[in-house]
């Protein structure tokens, strides 16, 4: 191919004008300069690819390193980053810019947010033929992640990573508790049922002389949901959310999972009242032997234990499933994209994916498979010990209101906190979650 054809896929819906009007009112609230940088994306010279992302701190530094490492793979192209505030502010600005056709050339989005963007015409699809010219093909990604990139037969996201909810542990108490294999890895079979999981937690508490397993959930907007949804999907229970509702779920299995979660924080395995920061501190200060957390905390934990161990979340309820999300590259909608700029954008993404070893040092699992199959990646520990989690990842339900930083996650976590902290009966908590699910389902997408 010599250029990028006009985008294929579903035409922009007639409701776009409604969305644009709604988002324009939001711009007035955000301030006149809310989109001041959006128009400049179109004005940039053809050799510049504009990227919006939400990576600050250490991750932002690593992305800069990736951009530098990727330069040989995108000769003549310069990536210009704009870092925006994580969460709702980021996704609001992305929607506003895309609705007006004034967004950057590409942007980072959580895969769990795709259902709120691709079906509404806010994104353009990627051209897989052009990506293949630069060495990026579908078979380089796991089915579990790639399946979420699709809408209406087209690919709307290219995964950068998988960032799963896993377990971290200090090797010494884990070894003393008899929970390590001969090669020093966590024996996840010792956690393969609710009873075994709790028993292992109590053994870890004995070995540490303090607490067994930390889990910070109090006042947190997502941690309760992350643990619950991964465990629920392990039960094999249905979790279908048809448009308009009602939710099709197994309330008994939901209650079973909630009851198990309550036992994890019963004061014997884990302190009852731990918020996110307190749980991180407890593990970092060796007040607890294990923590249930996201791989993104690897850098924090290494400050106190260079040999910290990690493993995929154990299969407690029979079916392998690990809660996760994925940072991905998306193409904000442009009504008349420049073919040369689009080609450079595809080339830039291919080059960045191939530099994924740098991204892996932060703990994230590179989504581009050839990176995780190298000897260099095998030497990354504990990253290589939990890489297989990407084969069984489950993301938030594919509905417009779910995903990273959403009100949905917060609403579910609020109910779970009542069960774990305030003693709300598991069956009542499950029914309360279903009622909230149905409330979300009854509302039409703003787009």
C-alpha positions in Angstrom: 0.0 0.0 0.0 1.2 3.5 -0.7 -1.1 5.3 1.6 -4.0 5.0 4.1 -7.4 4.9 2.6 -10.4 6.7 4.0 -11.4 5.0 7.3 -13.7 2.0 7.0 -16.3 0.9 9.5 -19.5 2.3 10.8 -20.4 5.8 9.7 -20.6 8.5 12.3 -24.0 8.3 13.9 -26.5 11.1 13.4 -26.4 11.5 17.2 -22.9 12.9 16.8 -24.4 16.4 16.7 -26.1 15.8 20.0 -22.9 14.6 21.5 -21.0 17.5 20.1 -23.5 19.9 21.6 -23.4 18.2 25.0 -19.6 18.2 25.0 -19.4 21.8 23.9 -21.4 22.7 27.1 -18.8 20.7 29.0 -16.0 22.8 27.3 -17.6 25.9 28.8 -17.3 24.4 32.2 -13.7 23.2 31.7 -12.8 26.7 30.4 -12.2 28.2 27.0 -8.7 26.7 26.8 -9.8 23.1 27.4 -9.2 22.2 23.7 -6.6 24.8 22.9 -4.1 22.1 22.1 -6.4 20.0 20.0 -6.5 22.2 16.9 -2.7 22.3 16.8 -2.6 18.6 16.1 -4.0 19.2 12.7 -1.6 22.1 12.1 1.6 20.2 12.9 4.0 19.3 10.1 3.6 16.0 8.4 6.6 14.4 10.2 5.2 15.0 13.7 2.8 12.4 15.2 0.9 13.9 18.1 0.2 11.6 21.1 -2.1 12.2 24.0 -1.5 10.0 27.1 -2.0 9.9 30.8 1.5 8.7 31.9 3.2 10.9 34.4 6.0 10.1 36.9 8.0 7.0 36.3 5.8 5.6 33.6 6.0 8.9 31.7 9.8 8.7 31.9 9.7 5.2 30.5 7.5 6.2 27.6 10.0 8.9 26.7 12.7 6.2 26.8 10.5 4.1 24.5 10.1 7.0 22.0 13.9 7.4 21.9 14.4 3.7 21.4 11.8 3.5 18.7 13.4 6.2 16.5 15.3 3.8 14.2 12.0 2.1 13.4 10.3 5.3 12.4 12.9 7.3 10.4 11.9 10.9 9.8 9.1 10.8 12.3 8.9 12.7 15.6 6.4 11.9 18.4 5.1 14.8 20.4 3.5 13.9 23.7 0.8 15.7 25.6 0.3 14.4 29.1 -3.2 14.9 30.5 -4.8 14.2 33.9 -5.7 10.6 34.6 -9.3 9.5 34.8 -12.5 11.4 33.9 -10.7 14.6 32.8 -8.6 12.7 30.3 -11.5 10.8 28.8 -13.7 13.9 28.7 -11.1 15.8 26.7 -10.5 12.9 24.4 -14.2 12.6 23.7 -14.6 16.3 23.1 -11.6 16.5 20.7 -12.7 13.4 18.8 -16.3 14.6 18.5 -15.0 17.8 16.9 -12.4 16.0 14.7 -9.7 18.0 16.4 -7.9 15.3 18.4 -4.3 14.2 18.3 -3.0 11.7 15.7 -3.2 9.0 18.3 -4.0 8.6 22.0 -3.7 6.1 24.8 -6.9 4.6 26.1 -7.7 1.9 28.6 -9.1 -1.0 26.6 -12.0 -1.2 29.2 -13.1 2.2 27.9 -13.4 1.2 24.2 -17.1 0.4 24.4 -17.8 4.0 25.2 -15.9 5.3 22.2 -15.7 3.0 19.2 -19.5 2.4 18.7 -20.2 6.1 18.7 -17.8 7.1 16.0 -15.4 8.9 18.3 -12.5 6.6 17.0 -11.3 5.6 13.6 -10.2 2.0 13.0 -6.6 0.9 12.5 -5.5 -0.4 9.1 -4.1 -3.9 9.8 -2.6 -4.2 6.4 -0.4 -1.1 7.0 0.5 -2.4 10.5 1.5 -5.7 8.9 3.9 -3.8 6.6 5.7 -2.7 9.8 5.7 -6.2 11.3 2.7 -6.0 13.6 0.1 -8.7 13.1 -2.9 -10.0 15.1 -1.2 -13.3 16.0 1.4 -11.4 18.0 -1.2 -10.7 20.7 -3.1 -13.0 23.1 -6.7 -13.8 22.2 -7.9 -12.6 25.6 -6.6 -9.1 24.9 -7.0 -8.9 21.1 -10.7 -9.9 21.2 -11.5 -6.6 23.1 -10.0 -4.5 20.3 -12.8 -5.3 17.9 -16.1 -3.6 17.0 -18.3 -4.3 14.0 -15.6 -6.3 12.3 -12.8 -3.6 12.6 -9.9 -3.0 15.0 -10.2 0.1 17.1 -7.3 -0.4 19.6 -3.7 -1.7 19.4 -2.7 -3.0 22.9 0.4 -1.7 24.4 0.3 -3.8 27.6 -1.7 -5.9 29.9 -1.7 -4.7 33.6 -3.3 -7.4 35.7 -4.3 -7.6 39.4 -1.8 -10.1 40.9 -0.2 -11.2 44.2 3.1 -9.9 45.5 4.9 -11.6 48.3 8.1 -11.5 50.4 10.0 -14.7 49.6 11.3 -15.3 53.2 7.9 -15.8 55.0 6.4 -17.5 51.9 9.2 -20.0 52.0 8.9 -20.5 55.8 5.1 -21.1 55.3 5.9 -23.8 52.7 4.3 -21.9 49.9 7.2 -21.8 47.4 8.1 -24.4 44.8 11.6 -25.8 44.5 12.6 -23.1 42.0 11.4 -20.4 44.4 8.2 -19.5 42.6 4.9 -19.2 44.5 3.0 -22.5 44.7 -0.3 -21.1 43.4 -1.9 -24.6 43.8 -1.7 -24.0 47.6 -4.3 -21.2 47.0 -6.6 -23.2 44.7 -9.8 -23.2 46.7 -11.4 -20.7 49.2 -10.4 -22.9 52.1 -6.8 -23.4 50.9 -6.4 -19.6 50.2 -7.5 -18.7 53.7 -5.3 -21.4 55.3 -2.3 -20.2 53.3 -3.0 -16.7 54.5 -3.0 -17.8 58.1 0.3 -19.7 57.5 1.8 -16.5 56.0 0.7 -14.6 59.1 2.4 -17.1 61.4 5.6 -16.9 59.3 5.7 -13.2 59.2 4.7 -12.9 62.9 2.3 -10.2 61.9 -0.3 -10.3 59.1 -0.7 -12.7 56.2 -2.3 -11.0 53.2 -2.9 -7.3 52.8 -5.8 -5.9 50.7 -6.5 -2.2 50.7 -10.1 -1.5 49.8 -11.5 1.0 52.3 -12.7 4.2 50.5 -11.0 3.0 47.3 -13.0 3.5 44.1 -11.8 0.3 42.3 -10.0 -2.2 44.4 -13.1 -4.0 45.7 -14.4 -4.4 42.2 -11.1 -5.6 40.8 -10.9 -8.4 43.3 -14.6 -9.3 43.1 -14.8 -9.4 39.3 -11.7 -11.5 38.8 -13.0 -14.0 41.4 -16.5 -14.0 40.1 -15.3 -14.8 36.6 -13.4 -17.7 38.1 -16.7 -19.2 39.2 -17.9 -19.5 35.5 -21.0 -17.5 36.4 -22.8 -15.5 33.7 -22.2 -11.8 33.7 -24.1 -10.4 30.7 -25.3 -6.8 30.6 -27.7 -6.4 27.7 -28.6 -2.9 26.6 -31.5 -1.7 28.7 -31.2 -4.5 31.2 -31.8 -6.4 33.2 -28.4 -7.8 34.2 -28.0 -11.5 33.6 -25.9 -12.7 36.5 -25.7 -15.5 39.1 -26.6 -13.9 42.4 -25.7 -17.0 44.4 -22.2 -17.1 43.0 -21.8 -13.4 43.5 -22.8 -13.9 47.2 -20.3 -16.8 47.4 -17.5 -14.6 46.2 -18.4 -11.7 48.5 -18.5 -14.1 51.5 -15.0 -15.3 50.6 -13.8 -11.7 50.3 -15.2 -10.9 53.7 -13.2 -13.8 55.2 -10.0 -12.5 53.7 -10.4 -9.3 55.7 -11.7 -10.9 58.9 -8.7 -9.7 60.9 -6.9 -13.1 60.9 -5.7 -13.2 57.3 -5.8 -9.4 56.8 -6.6 -6.3 58.9 -10.2 -5.3 58.4 -9.7 -1.6 57.9 -7.0 -1.1 55.2 -7.2 1.6 52.6 -5.1 1.5 49.5 -2.1 3.5 50.8 -2.1 1.7 54.2 -2.0 -1.7 52.5 0.9 -0.6 50.3 2.7 0.7 53.4 2.0 -2.5 55.3 3.6 -4.7 52.6 6.5 -2.3 52.0 7.3 -2.2 55.7 7.0 -6.0 56.0 4.0 -5.8 58.3 2.4 -8.4 56.0 3.8 -11.2 53.9 1.6 -10.8 50.8 -0.6 -8.2 49.1 -3.3 -8.4 46.5 -2.6 -5.5 44.1 -1.9 -4.4 40.6 1.4 -5.1 38.9 1.8 -1.3 38.6 3.0 -1.2 42.2 6.1 -3.2 41.4 8.4 -0.1 41.5 7.0 0.9 44.9 7.6 -2.6 46.4 11.1 -2.8 45.1 12.1 0.2 47.2 12.1 -2.1 50.3 12.7 -5.5 48.8 14.7 -5.9 45.6 13.8 -9.6 45.6 10.0 -9.2 45.9 8.1 -12.1 44.4 5.0 -12.0 42.3 2.6 -14.4 40.6 -0.6 -14.4 38.7 -3.7 -14.2 40.9 -4.4 -17.9 42.0 -7.4 -19.7 40.5 -9.5 -20.0 43.6 -12.9 -20.9 42.1 -11.9 -23.4 39.4 -11.8 -21.4 36.1 -8.6 -19.5 35.4 -9.4 -15.7 35.2 -7.3 -12.7 36.2 -8.7 -9.2 36.4 -6.8 -6.8 34.2 -6.9 -3.8 31.9 -4.8 -2.8 28.9 -3.3 0.5 27.9 -3.9 0.7 24.1 -3.3 3.0 21.2 -6.4 4.5 19.6 -7.1 6.8 16.6 -9.3 9.8 17.6 -11.8 10.5 14.8 -10.7 12.8 12.0 -13.2 13.6 9.2 -10.5 13.8 6.6 -7.3 12.2 7.8 -4.1 13.0 6.0 -2.9 9.6 4.4 0.8 10.3 5.0 0.2 11.3 8.7 -1.9 8.2 9.2 0.8 6.0 7.7 3.4 7.6 10.0 1.1 7.0 13.0 0.9 3.3 12.1 4.7 3.1 11.8 5.2 4.9 15.1 2.9 2.5 17.0 4.7 -0.5 15.4 8.1 1.0 16.5 6.8 1.7 20.1 5.5 -1.9 20.5 8.8 -3.3 19.5 10.4 -1.2 22.3 8.2 -2.9 24.8 11.1 -4.3 26.9 11.5 -0.8 28.3 7.8 -0.7 29.3 8.2 -4.1 30.9 10.6 -2.8 33.5 7.8 -0.9 35.2 5.9 -4.2 35.7 3.5 -4.0 32.8 3.2 -7.1 30.6 4.0 -6.0 27.0 1.1 -7.0 24.8 3.3 -7.5 21.7 4.2 -11.2 22.1 7.7 -11.3 20.6 8.9 -9.1 23.4 7.8 -11.5 26.2 9.4 -14.4 24.3 12.9 -13.0 24.5 15.7 -14.1 26.8 15.9 -10.5 28.0 12.3 -10.6 29.2 12.8 -14.0 30.8 15.5 -12.3 32.8 13.1 -9.8 34.2 12.0 -10.9 37.7 9.4 -11.1 39.0 7.8 -9.8 35.7 8.4 -13.0 33.8 6.8 -15.0 36.7 3.4 -13.5 36.1 3.5 -13.0 32.4 1.2 -16.0 31.8 -1.6 -14.0 33.5 -2.2 -12.3 30.1 -3.6 -15.6 28.8 -6.6 -15.5 31.1 -7.2 -11.8 31.6 -10.8 -10.5 32.0 -11.5 -6.9 31.5 -14.5 -4.9 32.7 -17.8 -5.7 30.9 -17.9 -4.3 27.4 -20.5 -1.6 28.1 -20.3 2.2 27.8 -20.4 3.0 31.5 -17.7 0.5 32.7 -13.9 0.8 32.6 -11.0 2.4 34.4 -11.8 5.4 36.5 -15.6 5.0 35.9 -18.5 5.7 38.3 -19.5 2.1 37.7 -16.4 0.7 39.4 -16.9 3.1 42.3 -20.6 2.1 42.7 -19.7 -1.6 42.8 -16.8 -1.0 45.2 -19.1 1.0 47.6 -21.4 -2.0 48.0 -18.5 -4.4 48.4 -17.1 -2.1 51.1 -20.4 -2.3 53.0 -20.1 -6.1 53.0 -16.4 -6.3 53.9 -16.3 -3.4 56.5 -19.9 -2.9 57.8 -21.2 -6.5 57.8 -23.8 -6.3 55.0 -24.8 -9.9 54.4 -23.3 -11.3 51.1 -26.7 -12.1 49.6 -28.0 -8.7 50.3 -24.8 -7.1 48.9 -25.1 -9.2 45.7 -28.7 -8.0 45.2 -27.6 -4.4 45.8 -25.0 -4.8 43.2 -27.5 -6.1 40.7 -29.8 -3.2 41.4 -27.0 -0.8 40.7 -26.2 -2.7 37.5 -29.7 -2.4 36.3 -29.7 1.3 37.1 -26.7 1.8 34.9 -28.2 -0.4 32.1 -31.4 1.7 32.2 -29.5 4.8 31.2 -28.7 5.5 27.5 -25.1 6.3 26.6 -24.5 10.1 26.5 -23.1 9.5 23.0 
